[in-house]
Amino acid sequence: MDLGDRASSSPPPDFRRRLHFLRKSQGAALSAPLVGGEVAEPVAREDLAADPPRESRVEVMDDKPGPGPVSETSEFLFSFGVIADIQYADLEDGYNFQGNRRRYYRHSLLHLQGAIEHWNTEGSPPRCVLQLGDIIDGYNAQYKASEKSLELVMNTFQMLKVPVHHTWGNHEFYNFSRNYLTNSKLNTKFLEDQIVHHPETVPSENYYAYHFVPFPQFRFILLDAYDLSVLGVDQSSAKYQQCLKILKGHNPNSELNSPQGLSEPQFVQFNGGFSQEQLNWLNEVLTFSDTNQEKVVIVR
């Protein structure tokens, strides 16, 4: 769902930091405790339209030194929910792109409702929920049902009693332009944390990214994994031409969604990447967090 060309040049100079990454793997929801500054055995769940998932809740623990197991010596700090690949569509069951996995397009909404019900009734509710993209399926565009399906899913999210932070995946861009998403309810930048006297930590309007603090000394950074992408942008724009050049420079296939024969299979049309501008901003936020002894979770 993400990756691709990370930047037009080298990464920021220093990434030797205590970071935790939450990203989709083959389209998955993640569930993993963060213990003592480390992610302990993340569990991947397949996309909601394909397999009934468990609700995902990540518990953050403060690792206390002691002779017993980590769970016995750690203090619970807070939790947050994670969900991905809802991929709702008002369609009969079908199959994925490869034709080897069943998809239950309508049923995915029931899984979302079940997850929300669980989060709402937790004895210690999560501080927030991260929605990692592909909220509706790309098929909606073919049936001119994108806005209707998105409204239905967003109305379901209104039952959630805690804030939800949305990231954008390829299926968002199959349905909508970047400009549409920027002005939609899927833009949750209004939840961002603004650090006083540090303007360098304010993201540019050129990409969809921000950071927030769900719990003291923990900073979450949402990145725009489609900052560089041919999806969702006007084909006559300079940015589209730049991204197409990068893509074709690494993928000679006539079908740009095919990784066949590629030594770098991430260079396909449905993927995206990070601009140097976004990576430089990320480095500024990480520098601030380093200076202030914050732990960081990066979401993309």
C-alpha positions as CSV (number, residue, x, y, z in Angstrom):
1,M,0.0,0.0,0.0
2,D,2.8,2.4,0.6
3,L,6.6,2.8,0.1
4,G,7.9,3.3,-3.4
5,D,10.4,6.0,-4.0
6,R,11.1,7.4,-0.5
7,A,12.7,10.6,-1.6
8,S,14.3,12.4,-4.5
9,S,17.7,12.3,-2.7
10,S,19.2,10.8,0.5
11,P,17.2,10.5,3.8
12,P,17.6,13.1,6.6
13,P,21.1,12.9,8.2
14,D,20.3,11.2,11.5
15,F,17.7,8.5,12.1
16,R,19.4,6.9,15.2
17,R,16.3,7.4,17.3
18,R,13.9,5.2,19.4
19,L,11.2,4.9,16.8
20,H,8.2,2.6,16.4
21,F,6.7,2.2,12.9
22,L,3.0,1.3,12.3
23,R,2.4,0.5,8.6
24,K,0.3,-1.9,6.7
25,S,1.8,-5.1,5.5
26,Q,-0.1,-6.7,2.7
27,G,-3.0,-4.5,3.9
28,A,-3.2,-5.3,7.6
29,A,-4.2,-4.0,11.0
30,L,-1.5,-4.2,13.6
31,S,-1.7,-5.1,17.2
32,A,1.4,-4.9,19.3
33,P,2.3,-3.8,22.8
34,L,5.0,-1.2,23.1
35,V,7.2,-2.3,26.0
36,G,10.1,-0.4,27.3
37,G,10.6,1.6,24.1
38,E,10.3,-1.5,21.9
39,V,7.5,-3.0,19.8
40,A,6.9,-6.6,21.0
41,E,5.9,-9.0,18.2
42,P,3.4,-7.1,16.1
43,V,0.5,-9.2,14.9
44,A,-0.7,-8.6,11.3
45,R,-4.4,-8.9,10.5
46,E,-5.6,-9.2,6.9
47,D,-7.9,-6.6,5.5
48,L,-11.3,-6.3,6.9
49,A,-13.0,-7.1,3.6
50,A,-11.1,-10.4,3.3
51,D,-11.0,-11.9,6.8
52,P,-13.1,-11.2,10.0
53,P,-10.5,-9.4,12.2
54,R,-10.1,-9.1,15.9
55,E,-10.3,-5.6,17.2
56,S,-6.8,-4.1,17.4
57,R,-5.7,-2.4,20.6
58,V,-2.1,-1.5,21.2
59,E,-1.0,-1.2,24.9
60,V,1.9,1.0,25.8
61,M,3.8,0.0,28.9
62,D,6.5,1.7,31.0
63,D,9.2,-0.9,31.4
64,K,10.2,-1.2,35.0
65,P,13.5,-3.0,35.9
66,G,12.9,-6.2,37.9
67,P,13.6,-9.9,37.9
68,G,10.3,-11.0,36.5
69,P,8.9,-11.0,32.9
70,V,8.2,-7.7,31.3
71,S,4.5,-7.9,31.9
72,E,5.1,-8.3,35.6
73,T,7.5,-5.4,35.9
74,S,5.8,-2.9,33.6
75,E,3.2,-0.2,34.3
76,F,0.3,0.3,31.9
77,L,0.4,3.8,30.5
78,F,-2.2,4.1,27.7
79,S,-3.6,2.3,24.7
80,F,-4.6,3.2,21.2
81,G,-6.7,1.4,18.5
82,V,-5.5,0.5,15.0
83,I,-7.6,-0.5,12.0
84,A,-6.9,-0.7,8.3
85,D,-8.3,-1.8,4.9
86,I,-12.0,-1.6,5.7
87,Q,-12.4,-1.3,1.9
88,Y,-16.2,-1.0,2.1
89,A,-18.4,-1.2,-1.0
90,D,-22.1,-2.0,-1.5
91,L,-21.2,-5.0,-3.6
92,E,-21.6,-8.8,-3.6
93,D,-18.7,-10.8,-2.3
94,G,-15.7,-11.0,-4.7
95,Y,-12.0,-11.6,-4.8
96,N,-8.8,-9.7,-4.5
97,F,-6.6,-8.6,-7.5
98,Q,-4.8,-11.9,-7.5
99,G,-8.1,-13.8,-7.4
100,N,-6.9,-16.0,-4.4
101,R,-8.6,-14.3,-1.5
102,R,-12.3,-13.8,-0.9
103,R,-13.6,-10.3,-0.2
104,Y,-16.7,-9.5,1.8
105,Y,-17.3,-5.9,0.8
106,R,-20.6,-5.2,2.6
107,H,-19.6,-7.3,5.6
108,S,-16.6,-5.2,6.4
109,L,-18.9,-2.5,7.8
110,L,-20.0,-5.0,10.5
111,H,-16.4,-5.6,11.5
112,L,-15.9,-1.9,11.8
113,Q,-19.0,-1.6,14.0
114,G,-17.8,-4.5,16.2
115,A,-14.3,-2.9,16.6
116,I,-15.9,0.5,17.6
117,E,-18.2,-1.2,20.1
118,H,-15.2,-3.0,21.7
119,W,-13.2,0.2,21.9
120,N,-16.1,2.1,23.4
121,T,-16.7,-0.5,26.1
122,E,-13.1,-1.0,27.1
123,G,-12.6,-0.5,30.9
124,S,-9.6,1.8,30.0
125,P,-10.6,3.2,26.6
126,P,-7.9,3.9,24.0
127,R,-6.6,7.5,23.7
128,C,-7.3,7.5,20.0
129,V,-7.8,5.2,16.9
130,L,-5.5,5.1,13.9
131,Q,-7.2,4.3,10.6
132,L,-4.4,3.3,8.3
133,G,-6.1,3.8,4.9
134,D,-8.2,2.1,2.2
135,I,-11.3,3.0,4.0
136,I,-13.5,2.2,1.0
137,D,-12.7,0.0,-2.0
138,G,-11.6,1.2,-5.4
139,Y,-14.6,-0.5,-7.0
140,N,-16.8,2.3,-5.7
141,A,-15.4,4.6,-8.3
142,Q,-16.6,2.3,-11.1
143,Y,-20.1,2.4,-9.8
144,K,-20.0,6.1,-9.0
145,A,-20.7,5.3,-5.3
146,S,-17.5,6.8,-3.8
147,E,-19.1,9.6,-1.9
148,K,-22.1,7.6,-0.7
149,S,-19.8,4.7,0.6
150,L,-17.5,7.1,2.3
151,E,-20.4,8.9,4.0
152,L,-21.7,5.6,5.3
153,V,-18.3,4.5,6.8
154,M,-17.7,8.0,8.2
155,N,-21.1,8.0,9.9
156,T,-20.2,4.6,11.5
157,F,-17.0,6.2,12.8
158,Q,-19.1,8.9,14.5
159,M,-20.2,6.2,17.0
160,L,-16.5,6.1,18.3
161,K,-16.1,7.9,21.6
162,V,-12.4,8.8,21.0
163,P,-10.6,10.7,18.2
164,V,-9.8,8.9,15.0
165,H,-6.8,9.8,12.8
166,H,-7.0,9.0,9.1
167,T,-4.2,8.2,6.7
168,W,-4.6,7.8,3.0
169,G,-4.0,4.7,0.9
170,N,-4.2,3.9,-2.8
171,H,-7.9,3.1,-2.6
172,E,-8.6,6.7,-1.3
173,F,-6.9,7.9,-4.5
174,Y,-8.8,5.4,-6.7
175,N,-11.9,7.2,-5.5
176,F,-10.9,10.8,-5.0
177,S,-8.4,13.4,-6.0
178,R,-5.9,14.7,-3.5
179,N,-7.7,18.0,-3.5
180,Y,-11.0,16.3,-2.6
181,L,-9.3,14.4,0.3
182,T,-7.7,17.5,1.6
183,N,-11.2,19.1,2.0
184,S,-12.9,16.0,3.2
185,K,-13.5,14.4,6.7
186,L,-10.6,12.1,6.0
187,N,-8.3,15.1,6.6
188,T,-7.8,15.0,10.4
189,K,-5.0,17.5,10.5
190,F,-7.1,19.6,12.8
191,L,-6.1,17.1,15.5
192,E,-2.4,18.0,15.2
193,D,-0.2,19.3,18.0
194,Q,1.4,22.7,17.5
195,I,4.7,23.1,19.2
196,V,5.1,26.7,20.4
197,H,8.2,28.5,19.3
198,H,9.2,25.7,16.9
199,P,7.8,26.7,13.4
200,E,10.1,24.1,11.8
201,T,7.8,21.4,13.2
202,V,4.8,22.7,11.3
203,P,4.2,20.6,8.1
204,S,3.8,22.1,4.7
205,E,0.5,22.2,2.9
206,N,2.2,20.3,0.0
207,Y,1.7,17.0,1.7
208,Y,-0.7,15.4,4.2
209,A,1.2,14.8,7.4
210,Y,1.1,16.0,11.0
211,H,2.0,14.9,14.6
212,F,0.1,14.8,17.9
213,V,0.6,13.7,21.5
214,P,-1.9,11.2,22.8
215,F,0.0,10.8,26.1
216,P,2.8,12.8,27.7
217,Q,6.2,12.1,26.2
218,F,4.8,10.1,23.3
219,R,4.6,11.8,19.9
220,F,2.8,10.1,17.0
221,I,3.7,11.3,13.5
222,L,1.4,10.6,10.5
223,L,3.2,10.6,7.2
224,D,1.9,11.0,3.7
225,A,3.0,7.8,1.9
226,Y,1.5,9.1,-1.4
227,D,3.3,12.4,-1.3
228,L,5.1,11.2,-4.5
229,S,2.6,9.3,-6.5
230,V,0.8,9.4,-9.9
231,L,-2.5,8.7,-8.1
232,G,-4.9,11.5,-7.2
233,V,-3.1,14.3,-9.1
234,D,-3.9,16.0,-12.3
235,Q,-2.0,14.3,-15.2
236,S,-1.2,17.7,-16.7
237,S,0.6,18.8,-13.5
238,A,4.3,19.1,-13.0
239,K,4.1,16.8,-9.9
240,Y,2.4,14.0,-12.0
241,Q,5.1,14.2,-14.6
242,Q,7.8,14.1,-11.9
243,C,6.3,11.1,-10.3
244,L,5.7,9.3,-13.6
245,K,9.4,9.9,-14.5
246,I,10.5,8.4,-11.2
247,L,8.2,5.4,-11.7
248,K,9.2,4.7,-15.3
249,G,12.8,5.1,-14.4
250,H,12.5,2.0,-12.1
251,N,9.7,0.1,-13.9
252,P,10.0,-0.5,-17.7
253,N,6.9,-2.6,-17.8
254,S,4.0,-1.4,-20.0
255,E,1.7,-2.3,-17.1
256,L,3.0,0.0,-14.4
257,N,1.1,-1.9,-11.7
258,S,3.1,-5.0,-12.5
259,P,6.4,-5.7,-10.5
260,Q,7.4,-8.5,-12.9
261,G,11.1,-8.6,-13.4
262,L,11.8,-5.7,-11.1
263,S,14.7,-5.8,-8.7
264,E,12.8,-3.1,-6.7
265,P,9.2,-4.4,-6.8
266,Q,7.9,-1.4,-4.8
267,F,8.1,0.7,-7.9
268,V,4.6,0.1,-9.1
269,Q,1.8,2.5,-9.8
270,F,-0.4,1.7,-6.8
271,N,2.5,2.6,-4.4
272,G,3.8,6.0,-3.5
273,G,6.7,7.6,-1.6
274,F,8.0,10.6,0.4
275,S,9.4,13.8,-1.0
276,Q,12.6,15.2,0.4
277,E,10.5,18.2,1.7
278,Q,8.5,15.8,3.9
279,L,11.5,13.9,5.1
280,N,13.2,17.1,6.1
281,W,10.1,18.1,8.1
282,L,10.1,14.6,9.7
283,N,13.7,15.1,10.7
284,E,12.9,18.4,12.4
285,V,10.1,16.8,14.4
286,L,12.3,13.9,15.4
287,T,15.0,16.3,16.4
288,F,12.6,18.1,18.7
289,S,11.5,14.7,20.2
290,D,15.1,13.7,20.7
291,T,15.8,16.9,22.5
292,N,12.7,16.5,24.8
293,Q,13.2,12.7,25.4
294,E,10.0,11.8,23.7
295,K,9.2,8.3,22.3
296,V,7.9,8.4,18.7
297,V,5.5,6.3,16.8
298,I,5.5,6.8,13.0
299,V,2.3,6.0,11.1
300,R,2.3,5.6,7.4
